[in-house]
Amino acid sequence: MQQRQKRTALVLSGGGARGSYQVGTLKAIAHIQPDGGMNPFDIICGTSAGALNASMLACESDHYGHAVKRLETLWQNLQSDQIHKVGYTQLLKSTLRLFFSFFHDGIASGAASALLDNEPLRKLLSTEINFDKLDEHINNGRLRALCITALAYNSGHNISFFQGSPNIKGWRRNQRLGVGTRLTHDHLMASSALPTIFPPVKIDHEYFGDGAIRQRAPLSAALHLGAEKLFVVGVSYHEKEQEESQKPIIHTPTFAQIAGHLLNSSFIDAMDEDIEMLEKFNFISRYLSSDQLTAANIRPIDVLTITPSIKFDEIAAKHISTLPLSMRTFFKTIGATSTGGGASMASYLLFEAEFCKELMEAGYRDAMDREEEIRTFLSA
């Protein structure tokens, strides 16, 4: 009797413009597979920019290679004005709105709490991603589930919205919920709404923001949906970032340096910690019997992680000149134009084609360097 192939989940973390790195990795997978058109993932989970990539793959899961090509075309032709409104007037208005939002329930009750207006992003997503296709792919067995994670601002819960097979049940853990629903562009906009940078999105009776915030267990949603193998694509290579030589401190940290660390904490640290914890459980499981594993509710999970071999802040510093003048002025004002912390923030918001192309090329190289490992993982 032939053994059933383990369910494989793709987990794409958030990271704003850094999400273009993931597309390079996905492109490499299309080239590595014997049949580039076959979707190798039963479950696809995404957060923030990763949710955009995940949604495209899921909605086009009848032809993986075609979905990746569409993602590549989208990111390599991207411009900031397709994500948010640009211009000095728009930036000034948004800054004032953000300032007055500090006085909610006072003189500015109901004011939008965001620096940038990302309505252009909604129009782009509505054109590129067709959620109406999901049911067909799920019913035909091409896909088990698509999951998009967002943060509920009122309750503080990190909610994983999923659309999948009827036998998948929702879940509730400490500050984490899995909610079955029919996914829409609202869920995608909510998951990618960077705090204070993009406005929150109302879904049902609550406002939601970027799913990476308070996402304590980024891998858990895929496991709840039935994954037995995890293919994870990260957005930062910490070892190289930590190797950076110490520079003399000549002033207090800039706003951009502080914001960059906060974004890194949201998008990167939780994923690393979750992977480390999973590897510890896998190690422990080798020394337990089947009965002990069942009693402890532990099951070994195969995991393969692709992490960048590049430093995003250095690449961002090179490409800041491609931004619209208003955004360049803003980044310079807050100290986001230099490496060593400031440009790290810029790397999340540098939605320009040349920057995204360089990240995609890096993602492709990093994945192809592990071609045999990936081939074995996806076919085992």
Secondary structure as the mmCIF struct_conf table of DSSP 4:
data_model
#
loop_
_struct_conf.conf_type_id
_struct_conf.id
_struct_conf.beg_label_comp_id
_struct_conf.beg_label_asym_id
_struct_conf.beg_label_seq_id
_struct_conf.end_label_comp_id
_struct_conf.end_label_asym_id
_struct_conf.end_label_seq_id
HELX_LH_PP_P HELX_LH_PP_P1 GLN A 2 ARG A 7
STRN STRN1 THR A 8 LEU A 12
HELX_RH_3T_P HELX_RH_3T_P1 GLY A 16 GLY A 19
HELX_RH_AL_P HELX_RH_AL_P1 SER A 20 ILE A 32
BEND BEND1 GLN A 33 ASP A 35
TURN_TY1_P TURN_TY1_P1 GLY A 36 GLY A 37
BEND BEND2 MET A 38 MET A 38
BEND BEND3 ASP A 42 ASP A 42
STRN STRN2 ILE A 43 THR A 47
TURN_TY1_P TURN_TY1_P2 SER A 48 SER A 48
HELX_RH_AL_P HELX_RH_AL_P2 ALA A 49 CYS A 59
TURN_TY1_P TURN_TY1_P3 GLU A 60 ASP A 62
HELX_RH_AL_P HELX_RH_AL_P3 TYR A 64 GLN A 76
TURN_TY1_P TURN_TY1_P4 ASN A 77 ASN A 77
HELX_RH_3T_P HELX_RH_3T_P2 SER A 80 GLN A 82
TURN_TY1_P TURN_TY1_P5 ILE A 83 ILE A 83
BEND BEND4 HIS A 84 HIS A 84
BEND BEND5 GLY A 87 GLY A 87
HELX_RH_AL_P HELX_RH_AL_P4 TYR A 88 PHE A 100
HELX_RH_3T_P HELX_RH_3T_P3 SER A 101 PHE A 103
TURN_TY1_P TURN_TY1_P6 HIS A 104 GLY A 110
STRN STRN3 ALA A 114 ALA A 114
BEND BEND6 LEU A 115 LEU A 116
HELX_RH_AL_P HELX_RH_AL_P5 GLU A 119 GLU A 128
HELX_RH_3T_P HELX_RH_3T_P4 PHE A 131 LYS A 133
HELX_RH_AL_P HELX_RH_AL_P6 LEU A 134 ASN A 139
TURN_TY1_P TURN_TY1_P7 ASN A 140 GLY A 141
BEND BEND7 ARG A 142 ARG A 142
BEND BEND8 ARG A 144 ARG A 144
STRN STRN4 ALA A 145 ALA A 152
TURN_TY1_P TURN_TY1_P8 TYR A 153 SER A 155
STRN STRN5 ASN A 158 GLY A 164
TURN_TY1_P TURN_TY1_P9 PRO A 166 ASN A 167
HELX_LH_PP_P HELX_LH_PP_P2 ILE A 168 GLY A 170
STRN STRN6 TRP A 171 ARG A 173
TURN_TY1_P TURN_TY1_P10 ASN A 174 GLN A 175
STRN STRN7 ARG A 176 GLY A 180
HELX_RH_AL_P HELX_RH_AL_P7 HIS A 185 SER A 191
TURN_TY1_P TURN_TY1_P11 SER A 192 SER A 192
TURN_TY1_P TURN_TY1_P12 PRO A 195 PRO A 195
STRN STRN8 THR A 196 THR A 196
TURN_TY1_P TURN_TY1_P13 ILE A 197 ILE A 197
BEND BEND9 PHE A 198 PHE A 198
STRN STRN9 VAL A 201 ILE A 203
TURN_TY1_P TURN_TY1_P14 ASP A 204 HIS A 205
STRN STRN10 GLU A 206 ASP A 210
TURN_TY1_P TURN_TY1_P15 GLY A 211 ARG A 214
BEND BEND10 ARG A 216 ARG A 216
TURN_TY1_P TURN_TY1_P16 PRO A 218 LEU A 219
HELX_RH_AL_P HELX_RH_AL_P8 SER A 220 HIS A 224
TURN_TY1_P TURN_TY1_P17 LEU A 225 GLY A 226
BEND BEND11 GLU A 228 GLU A 228
STRN STRN11 LYS A 229 VAL A 233
BEND BEND12 VAL A 235 VAL A 235
HELX_RH_AL_P HELX_RH_AL_P9 HIS A 238 GLN A 242
TURN_TY1_P TURN_TY1_P18 GLU A 243 GLU A 243
HELX_LH_PP_P HELX_LH_PP_P3 GLU A 244 GLN A 246
BEND BEND13 HIS A 251 THR A 252
HELX_LH_PP_P HELX_LH_PP_P4 PRO A 253 THR A 254
HELX_RH_AL_P HELX_RH_AL_P10 PHE A 255 ASN A 264
HELX_RH_PI_P HELX_RH_PI_P1 SER A 265 ASP A 269
HELX_RH_AL_P HELX_RH_AL_P11 ALA A 270 SER A 285
TURN_TY1_P TURN_TY1_P19 ARG A 286 TYR A 287
BEND BEND14 LEU A 288 LEU A 288
HELX_RH_AL_P HELX_RH_AL_P12 SER A 290 ALA A 295
TURN_TY1_P TURN_TY1_P20 ALA A 296 ASN A 297
STRN STRN12 ASP A 302 ILE A 306
BEND BEND15 SER A 309 ILE A 310
HELX_RH_AL_P HELX_RH_AL_P13 PHE A 312 HIS A 319
HELX_RH_3T_P HELX_RH_3T_P5 ILE A 320 THR A 322
BEND BEND16 LEU A 323 LEU A 323
HELX_RH_AL_P HELX_RH_AL_P14 LEU A 325 ILE A 334
TURN_TY1_P TURN_TY1_P21 GLY A 335 GLY A 335
BEND BEND17 THR A 337 SER A 338
TURN_TY1_P TURN_TY1_P22 THR A 339 GLY A 341
HELX_RH_AL_P HELX_RH_AL_P15 GLY A 342 LEU A 349
HELX_RH_AL_P HELX_RH_AL_P16 ALA A 353 MET A 368
TURN_TY1_P TURN_TY1_P23 ASP A 369 ARG A 370
HELX_RH_AL_P HELX_RH_AL_P17 GLU A 371 SER A 379
#
